[in-house]
Amino acid sequence: MKTSAAERERNRGYRSQLRRAIRELRETTDKAEATERYRNVAGLLDQAARRHLIHRRNADRNKSRLAHFVARLGD
């Protein structure tokens, strides 16, 4: 029981960090900064998929949508 509680706390931290990074990327208006943040978020999404916090296709879908968001910033 103690192990699962510790793992749950760890997962909460990872999930929180991921959501915060995505939110900060979505709030960015500068394309150069958004590109840098996207690289960070893409890595966090891949890590979350490896840890089975989210499904790998969910990670891919999110990366695709965020890449589209970053690409449209310069318009």
C-alpha positions as CSV (number, residue, x, y, z in Angstrom):
1,M,0.0,0.0,0.0
2,K,2.8,2.4,0.8
3,T,4.4,1.8,-2.6
4,S,1.2,2.6,-4.5
5,A,0.7,5.8,-2.4
6,A,4.2,6.9,-3.2
7,E,3.8,6.1,-6.9
8,R,0.5,8.0,-7.0
9,E,2.1,11.1,-5.5
10,R,5.0,10.9,-8.0
11,N,2.5,10.5,-10.9
12,R,0.5,13.5,-9.7
13,G,3.7,15.6,-9.9
14,Y,4.5,14.4,-13.4
15,R,1.0,15.1,-14.6
16,S,0.9,18.5,-13.0
17,Q,4.2,19.4,-14.5
18,L,3.0,18.3,-18.0
19,R,-0.3,20.2,-17.7
20,R,1.5,23.4,-16.5
21,A,4.0,23.2,-19.4
22,I,1.2,22.8,-22.0
23,R,-0.7,25.7,-20.5
24,E,2.4,27.9,-20.6
25,L,3.0,26.9,-24.2
26,R,-0.6,27.8,-25.2
27,E,-0.3,31.2,-23.6
28,T,2.9,32.1,-25.5
29,T,2.6,34.6,-28.3
30,D,6.2,34.8,-29.4
31,K,7.1,32.1,-32.0
32,A,10.7,31.7,-31.0
33,E,9.8,31.2,-27.4
34,A,6.9,28.9,-28.3
35,T,9.3,26.7,-30.4
36,E,11.6,26.3,-27.5
37,R,8.8,25.5,-25.1
38,Y,7.3,23.0,-27.7
39,R,10.6,21.0,-27.6
40,N,10.3,20.8,-23.8
41,V,6.6,19.9,-23.9
42,A,7.1,17.2,-26.6
43,G,9.7,15.6,-24.3
44,L,7.4,15.7,-21.3
45,L,4.6,14.1,-23.4
46,D,6.9,11.3,-24.5
47,Q,8.0,10.7,-20.9
48,A,4.4,10.6,-19.8
49,A,3.6,8.0,-22.5
50,R,6.6,5.9,-21.4
51,R,5.5,6.1,-17.8
52,H,2.0,5.0,-18.9
53,L,0.5,8.2,-17.5
54,I,-1.2,8.8,-20.8
55,H,-1.6,6.6,-23.9
56,R,1.1,7.0,-26.5
57,R,-1.4,8.0,-29.2
58,N,-2.7,10.7,-26.8
59,A,0.9,12.0,-26.6
60,D,1.2,11.9,-30.4
61,R,-2.1,13.7,-30.8
62,N,-1.2,16.4,-28.3
63,K,2.2,16.9,-30.0
64,S,0.6,17.3,-33.4
65,R,-1.9,19.8,-32.2
66,L,0.7,21.8,-30.3
67,A,3.0,21.8,-33.3
68,H,0.2,23.1,-35.5
69,F,-0.4,25.8,-32.9
70,V,3.3,26.8,-32.9
71,A,3.4,26.8,-36.7
72,R,0.5,29.2,-36.9
73,L,1.9,31.7,-34.5
74,G,3.8,33.7,-37.1
75,D,0.7,34.3,-39.2
